[in-house]
Structure formats: C-alpha cells, structure tokens
C-alpha cells in the first residue's frame, strides 16, 4: 500500500473528535486532529453542563472542553488549525485538501464535523445565548424547574421537547408561525391534552427581552398585526439543525437532512472512513454520546488498520 502522511486523520475538535484523538494517541497511532478554530464545537457556547458523568456539581462548557483538551494534550496528540476545503475518501489512500491548496494523506479518517442549530436571528438571541436561550431541552430543561418558558417551533422535535419540559416547568408556551402544528398527530394529541402547555399559533418571536439575570420575556408578533409580551425566564428554539457537511464528498451516504449515515461501529459506506458526534444521522445529540461515538470510531479505525498490515 502507498505510504501516507498519517494512519488516521480526525476532522473536527468537539467532544467526538477529542475523544477519538485521545484513544488514537494512547494507541500510538500516527494521528492528527484538524480543527478550523478553537476546539470544543457547540459545547464552547454551552453555559452549564449538568449531565456529564463524574462532574457531580456540574461544569461550564468551556471548562469541560478545557479538561478534555488537556487530557488529549497529555498523550501528545498532534493538532492542526486549518479549514478543509474538500476530501477524496474513496480509495485506500484518503486525501484531505485544505483551503490554501496543501493536502495530507491518510489510511483512515474520522469525520467529527458536527452540526449547528438554526437560529431565529432576532434581537436578544445572541445576547442571551446560554442565559435563557437554549436549543436543547434535554441539556437545559432541569435548570428551569418551577419556571415558565417558551418553546419556538411546531415540528416533532419542538413538541417532544415541550412535553419533556413539562417535567420541570410550571408552564410551557409553544409559539408556532402557522395555524397548525407540523408534528405528528399523536404528538399533537399529547401536547393538547397536557395542562401545562399553552399554544400561540399564527405567530412568531420578534424579540427576546432580558436583563443581567437573563431572559425575562419574549415579544410575539401575531400574523394579524398584533404584538404581545410573554413573560418567561427561558426560550427553547427548535426550528431545525444543519449538519456541517459542506466539505464532505458526495460519495458518502447521507440522510434526507444531510446527516452522515453510519452503522453501529461508526463506519460509513466508504472503507476506512468513520463518523462520530453531531454530524451522524441519529435521534439524540448529547456530549456524552458524541464522546462515546468518538471512542467507537477510533477503535473501529484501529481494527481496520490492523487488517491492512
């Protein structure tokens, strides 16, 4: 087999990529992790993480990534800050091409490019990110115990998360821009039957209000021209998630939304190419399963490399 620069290249430095890098560095594989900016991904903008095992009192997203990064550093993982423009992954020798025209070759690749939530783009959304504005009820719902919140969206995810939030919140107001929800009928029936959930339909969020303590309310723009203020301490936004798949080749297999399809061992349809973390097609996107997938992907890559020897 043709010689390559590396045995393994990891694209993306979130929890999945860092965990894959940790396993690869400990296995003494010749590995490099490529990240276009600061490591951490979406976790860096997560104010508080209260459900990562082992941190009994919780930890900030920044501190968690800092600890993961130091753990990887301890084993000497090589890293490179660069933006990938394209990849050639079909053959036994994989090529990673960067925007400056340079390239690296490798025998295996783990794709951890992640995903990003769609934003409303309204005043206050960025300002109160992590301080009352959230894109994950599973992550942040327990922080709003006995409080009132808004859920923006009308699809399956929005309604599922609204139902989940009723475990903690006194009241959940669902705001949707259409006259009817888009969620499946069975979810709609559950939501309409839930006493803690109220609906504002034919309306959208115009602005998110707040102060030093965080979100205090949401300005609602109704389709009939009216405006109203809903006083809440949090807003959960579920208007879709976009995969960071721009640099991934079309020879890979994706689902309808553009997320990468892998098997249980994180293998894609291309030999020697694996996916882990939020770029994968799956139901749940959590820090803990991203880390687990990163470990699985590296072990799978390690096994594949063993078959080449």
N, C-alpha and C positions, 0 to 999 in steps of 0.2 A: 504494500500500500504506500502511496505517495506520502512523504514526510509532511507534517503540518506544524504550524506555529504552536498550537496548543492541542491538548487532548480534549479539553472542554472549554467552551465559552458560554458564559451566563449573560443574558441580556436583561438588565433591569435590577435595580438595587433596593427593592422593597423587602418585606419580610420573607417572601418566597425566594428571591434571589440571594439574599444574605444567608438564609439557612442552607440553600444549595451550595453556596460558596464555603460555608463552614464545613459541611460534610466533605466537599471536594478537597479542601485544604488539609483536613485531617487525614484523608486517604492518600495524600501526597500526589494527587493528580496535577498535571501541569495545566493550570486553570487561570482564566482571567475573567473578572466581572466588569461588564461595561455598563456605565450609567451616564446619562446625558447631563445630570446635575447632581444635586445633593441626594445621597441615599435616603431611603425612607418611604418614598411614594406617598400615598394618601395618609399614612399614619402620622406624617410630619404635621399635618393640619388637623389632627385629632387632639382636642384639648385634653381629654382624660380617658384613659383606658382602665376599665374596672373589671374586665372579664378575661384577662390573660393569666393563665395559671401560674401560681408562685408569687404573684405580687398581691399579697393579702390586702394591703391598704390602697391598691390602685397605683397608677403611674401615668405621667403625661406621655403623650405620643412621642414627643421629642426625646424624652429620657429613655423610653423603651428602645427606640431606634439607636440611640447612643450606646446603650448596653449591647445590643445585637452587633453593632458596628465594631465595638471594642473586642467582642468575643471573636469575631472573624479576624480582626487585626492580630490577635494573639497567635493565630496559626499562620500568619504571613500570606494571606490571600492577595494576589496581585489584582490591582484595580486600574481602570482607565476611565477618565471623564471624556466622553465623546458622543456625538449623535450619529446613530446608524441611519444610513440613507436607504440601503437595500441589503438583501441577503440572497445567497444562492445555496439552497439546502438540499437539493435533490440527490446529488451524488454522494459517494463515500467521503469526499473532501468537501467540507462546508466553507463557504466564503462569507465573511462579514465585511461589507463595504461601508466606509464612513463618508460623511459629507465632504471632507477635504480630499477625497479620492483615494486615500490609503485603504488597505484591507488587511485582514487577518484570516488565517485558515485554521480549521479545527476538525476533529473527528466527530465530536458531538456538540450539541447546542441545547441549552435550556432557555426557553422563552418565558420571561417574567415581566412582560412589558406593562401589565396592569390595566386598569380601566379608570374612568372618571365619571362622576355623576353629572347629569345635565343640570345646568343652573337656570334659575329663573331670570337672572340678570336685572333684578330690581334693586332700588336703593336699600341699603341696610343688610343685604345678603352677605356681602363680603365682610363688612364691618363686624357683624355678629356671628361669623363662622366659628363654631366651637363654643359659642357663648349664647346658645339658644337656637341657632340654626344648625340643623343636622340632616344627614342623608342616610341615616341608619338607625332604625328604632331598636333593633337588637342590641346595638352598641350602647345607645344613649338613653333608651327608654327608662331604665331604673332611676336615672337622675331626676326624673320629673314626677316622682311619687307624690300623690295627692295634689297635683297641679293641673292646670288646664293648658292644652296645646292645640295646635292646628296641624293637620295633615294636608298637604297640597298634592292633588293628583286623583285620578279616578280609575286607574287600571288595577290589575290583580295585586301588584306589589303594594300600591298605596292602601288598598282596602285590607289586605292581610296585615300590614304594619299598623293600621288604625285599630284593628281588632286586638293586635298584640299590645298596643299602648294602653288599652282599657284595663290591663292587669295592674297598671301603676297609676294612671291618671284619673282624676275625678271627671274630666270631660275632654272629649276629642272632637274637634270640629273639622270635618272634611270639606275642603274647598275644591271645586272642580269647574272647569271652564265651560263644560257642556251641560245640557239639561238632563242628560242621563249618564250614569257611570259606564265605564268600559269593562269593568271587572265581570267575571263570570256570574251567572245568576245566583248560584249557590252562595258565593261570597257576598253578593249584594243582599241576599235574604238574611244572612247572619248579621251583616252590618246594620241593616234597617231595624232588625229586632233588638239590637244592643242599645240599652237605655243610655249608656254613656256617650254614644256617638250622635252628633248632630251634623246636618248637611247644609252647605251653602252651594247651590248649583247655579249654573249660568253666571259664573263669576270667577275672577282671578285675583291673585295677590298683586297689589300695586306697589306696596312699600312695607318694609319691616321696621318697626319702631323699637327703640331701646334706649338704655342709659348705661352707666358704668357697671351696673349689675348684670346686664344682658338684655335679652329681648323682653319687651313689655307689651307689645301688641302688633297686630297685622292690619294694614289698611286694605280693605277689599273693594275692588271695582266691579260693580254689577253690570251685566250686559244691557240693562235698561237705563244706564247712565248714573245710577246712584253710587254713592260711596259710603262705607261703614267701617267702623273700627272694632275689631275683635281683640279683647284684652286677654293675652296669653303670655306664658313665660317661655314658650318654645314653639318652633315650627319645623316640621319634618317634611322634606321635599322629595317627592318620588315621581319624577317626570322622565324617567329613563336613565340608562347608563350606557356610556360609549366605550367600547374596547379601544385600547391603544394599539391598533393593528396596522397603522399606516406603513410601517417598514417591513411587514411580514409578507412573504411571497404568496402568490395566488395558488401555488401548488399544494399548500396546506389546506386542510379541511376546516371550514368554519360553519357555525350555525347561522340561522337567518339574521341574527342581530350582529354577526361579525365576530363572535367569540370563538376561540380556538377549541376544537374538539379533540379530546384525548381519551385514552382508556384509563382504567383504574390505576395503572402503573405510570401514568402521566405521559405515555407515548403518543405521539401524533401519528398521522398516516405516513410520515417520512421516516425512514430508518435513521436512528441516531439523533432524532430531534424530539424534544420533550417540552411540555408546557406546565407552568405552575402559577398559582396565585389568581388574581382577579381577571387575567386575560382568558382563563379557561371558561368553557361553557358549563355552568353549574347553577344551582339554586341559591347557595349561600356564599357570601363574600365576607369572610372574617379574617382577622390577623392570624388566629390560631390555625385555621385550616390552610391558609396560604403558607405558613411555616411548614406544616406537615407535608403539603404537596411539594414544597421545595426539597425536603429531605427525600421523599419518594422519587422525585425526578432524578436527583443526583445518584441515588442507589441504582436506579434503572440505567442511567447513563454509564455508571461504573460497570454494571453487569454486561452491557453491550460492548464496552471497550474490551472486556475480558474475552468476548467471542472473536474479536479481531486478532488477538495475539496468536 
